[in-house]
Amino acid sequence: MDVILQKPVKRWTWADLQSSYRFWGLVFYFTAVVASQYLFNAYSALYIRQAADLPISMIGIAVGLQQVGMLFGALLAWMASRMKSYFLLYLFSGLYFSGLFLFCFHTSNPFLIMAGEVLIGMGLGAIMLIVPAFIAGAVGSVEAFVLSFGLMVILKTVFGSAMMAVSGWLLDMERLFSSPGYFFTLLSVPVIIGTLLLLPLKAGLFHCEPPVRQALPQPVKYRDPAVTFLLFLVPFYNIYWLVKIHGEIRNYTQSATLLTPRGAGWSAFVTALLTPVIFSTLNDNLRTIIESHGQTARYKTWLIILFAFLLPPVSAALIQSQMNEINGNLANSDAFSTPLTPRHTHET
């Protein structure tokens, strides 16, 4: 009996994820849902109190049922995790919309209000679990699990706080509590936009090999670490520096863990939250290059990560110092006399 061996699917790296619209589409979708959720949680009790004049006890029960719905949402997320597709996200959005519709337009019926809260909870619970799970599963490591869930928690906190800060200034409160259509539209538009951003995603999501990324080496340039530190304090210089150094390091390695120059710039522009991850990957690769030539790398990656959180310009200066060392010590060696060509990196 012949045995057919299946070739294992190549795992994605964080660089593959950050260079792919599949990752950013999920992140933007999650952020849009979070924005809607915070507005709903902030004003739903006041809205239902004004629109239906329900007792506080009934409102409390309705709010509690949203948490019950989230438990069912966890089961839905488990179902989605078994499918090699993101299509169930449309169902989760539909549950959320249906719940909003019942809540906003049927305030005279307490049972429909409660049903709406359950549906809202189901949609939210499923989305908030499955999106980071999709991302963590692409890489398949404990580090990816921590990073993906940590990123989503930070986005939830940051964007939720921002929505709370500006909503009181921007919203027409009188209209908010008197017009079901206004409240429904306010809550629905972010999720509609986020759901539309899912349309360009590939059906297989991350259950396939990452597409090939091309990144040609760029000419190396000496930069004084002290000047790098000072310039890093200038707005947007961090984006320029990350683009340049990700191009220059490819003269010495084509590791699939590295972002492309464009991917590095885009990541730094969209969210500074990923900067410590980018710095850690850069330093890991610099250390590998240095140590592979019998030399000792000066800066541990944990130190780079620490400064990336406390004072990012210090991390940039330390990384630039190591890059200068590589350029000075290795650029003239036989192994690096000719720039490398792209081999096994990926990008959509």
N, C-alpha and C positions, 0 to 999 in steps of 0.2 A: 504493500500500500504506500503510495507516494505521499509524502508530507510536504505541503506547500508552506514555506516560511514567509510570513508577511514582514515587509520592511517596516520597522518602527517609525512612527511619525516624529520628525525632528522637533524638539521643544523650542518654544520661543524664548528669547532673552528679553530683559527689560528694555534693552535698546531696540529690539524688534517691535515691542509694544508701543513705545513712545514714538516710533517712526511710522506707525500705522494709524490710519483713520479709524480702524476698528476699535482701537483703544480710546481715541479721543471722542468718537461717536458715543461710546458707552459713558464716558466721563461727563460729556455735555448733557446727555439724557438724564443721568443720575442727578446732576446739578439742577436741571430744570424741575425735576420732580420734587427735589428738596425745597426749592424756592416756593413751589405751590403748597407744599405741606406746612411750611412755617407760617405762611399767610393764613391757611385754613385753621391751624391750631391757635393762632393768635386771635382770630376774630370770629370763629364759628360759634363759640358760646354766646358772645354778645349778639351776634346776628340772630341766632335762634331765639334768644331771649326777647329781642325786639320784634321779630317777625311772628312768633307763635305764642309769646307770653307763657312759656312753660315754666313750671316750678324748678327751682335749682336742683332738687333731687332727680327729676327726670332728665335734666341736662347732664347731670353727673353720670347717670346710667348710660346715656347715649355716648358720652366721651369714653367711658369704660369699655363699651362694645367695640370701639375702634381697636383697642388693645387685643380683644378677643379675635377680631378679624386678622390681626397681624400674626397670630398663632396659626391660623389657616393659611395665611400667606407664606409662612415658612414651609408648609407642606407643598404648596405650589412651586416654591423655589426649588425644593428637592426634585420635583418632577422635571422642572426645566433643566436641572443639572444633569439629568440622565439623557437629555436630548442633545444631539450634536448640531444645534441650531439656536438662534436667538429669537425665533419667531414668537415664542410665548410672551416676550416682552410686550407685544401688541395686545395680547389678551390682558396682561396686567394693567396696561394703560386703560384698556376698556373697562375693567373693573373699577378703576379709580374714577373715571369719567362718570360711570353709571352711579357710583356712590355720591359724587358731587351733585349730579342731576336730582337724585332723590332728596338729598339734603336741602338743596337750594330752592326747589320748586314744589315741595310737598310739606311745607312747614305746618300745615293744619293736621297732619296725620303723624302722631308720634311713632307709630310702628314703621312707617316708611323712613322717617328720620333715622331710626335705629338701624334699619336695614342699610341705609346709605352709609352710616358710620362703619358697619361691618365690611361693606364692599370697599370703602376707602382704606380700611385697615388691611384687608387682604391684598389689595394692589400695592400699597406702600410696603408691607412686610415682604412680599415676594421680590419687589424691585430692589429694596435695600440689601437683601441677602444675595440675590443671584448676580447682580452686576459685579461686585467685588469678587464673587466666587468664579465667574467667567474669567476675570483677569488673572486671579491667582492660579487657576487651573491651567492657563496657557503656559506658564513657566514651570509649574509643578514643584515648588519648593516651599519650605517654611518661610524663608525670607520673602518670597513673593506673596504668601498669604498675609504676613504682617504688613508689608508695604501696601498691598491693595486695600485691605480693610482699614489700615491707618489713613491712607489717602482719602477714602470715602468718608471716614469720620471727620477728618479735618475739613473737607469740602462742605460737609453737612453743617458743621459748626460755623465756619467762616461765612458761607453764603446765607445760612439761616440768620446769623446775627446781623449781617448786612441788610437783609430784607426787613428785619424788625426795626433797624435803625432808620431806614428811609421811608417805611410804609406810612408812619404817622404823619410825615410831612407831605407825601405825594398823593395819598388817597383822599377821595371825597367821602368823609365818614357819613355824612347825612345820606348820601346816595347809596353808600355801601350797605347800610342797614335797612334801607327802604326799597331797594331794587334787587330782586332775586337774579335778574339777568346780569346786572353789573357784577355782583359777587361771583356768580358762576363763571362769567367771562374772565374775571380777574384771576381766578384759580385755574382755569382751563388753558389759557393761552400759553403759559410756560410749558405745560406738559404736551400740548399740541406741537409746539416748536421742537421740543426734545424728541418726541416720537418721530417727527419728520426727519430729524437728523439720523435716525436709525436706517432709513431707506437705502442709503448707499452701502451699508454693511454687506459683506459677503455672507451667504447663507451658512457656510460651515464655520464662520467666526474664527476661532483659534484651533479648531479640530483639523488642521491641515498644516503643511509645512509653511513657514513664513516666506513671503516673496523675497526674491533676491534684491538686496540693496547695493547700489553702486556708489562708491565714494573715492574719488581720485585724490592722491596726496597733494597737499599744497606746499609751496615753498616755506621752509622753516625761517623763523625770525627770532632774534634775541630780544627779550624784553626784560628790563630790570624789574626784579620782584617788588622793590619798594614803589616803583612807578605803577606797577600793576595794582598794588594795594590801593594807591591813591586814586587811580583812574576807576577802580571798581566802585568807588563812591559816587561816580558820575552816573546819572540816569542812563540806562540802556547800554552802557559800556560792557556790562556783564554779558549781554547778548552777543555783541561783537567779539568779545574775547573767547566765549565758548565756541562760536562758529570757527574762529581761526585756529584754536588749539586742537579742535577735533579734526580739522583738515591736516594740520601739521603732524599729529601723532601717527597718521596713516603712512608716513614715510617709514615707520618702524614696525607697525603691526596692523593687521586687518581683522582684529578680533571681532567676533559677532556680538560681543557685549558692549561695543562702542556705538554711540549714536553717530549718524552722519552729521556733517556740519549743519545742514539745513534742519535736521531733526533736533539738534542741540539748541539751535537758536529758537525754533518754534516752542520747544518745551520751556525754555527760560522765559519766553514772552508770555505764554499762556498761563503758567503757574510757577511761581518761585518755590512752591512747596516741594518740587522735585529736584531742586538744586543740590541738596545733600546727596541724593542718589547719584546724580550725574558726577559730582565731585568724587564720590567713593569709587565709581567705576573707572574714572580717569586715573586716579591714583593707583588702583589695582593694576591697571595696564602699564603704567609707568614703572611701578615696582618690578613687574614681570620682565620688562625690557631690560632694566638695569641689572637685575639679578641673573638673567640669562647670559650676561656677559661677565660674570664673575665679580661683580661689584655689589656693594651694599647700599640698598635704598635707605635714604635718611629719614623719611617720614612715614610712620605707620598710618594705615587707612583710618583707624579709629580716631587719630588726632585730627585728620582732615575732616571727618564727619563732625567731630565736636565743634571745631571752629566754623564749619558750615552752618551750624545752628546758632552759634553765639556771635560770630563775626565773619561772614562769608569772605570779605576781602583778604583775611589772613589765609584762608584755605586756597584762594586763587593765587596768592603770592607764593605759597609753599609749592603748589603744583607747578607754577611757572618756573620756580627755581629748579625743580627736578627735570622739567622739560629742557631748560637751558643746559643742564648737566648732560643730558642725553645727546643734545645737539652738539655739544662741544667734544664729548668723549667718544661718541659712536658714529657721528656723521661721516668721518673720514675712514672708517674701517671698511674692509672688503665687503662685509655682509650688508652694509648699508650705503654702498657707493651708488647704487641704482634704486630709485624709489620703487616700492612695491606696487603691484597692481591689485585691484579689488579681487577677492577670492570668495569668501563665504559669509558676507554680510547681507542683510536683507532690508527691503523697504517696499512699501506700497506706493 
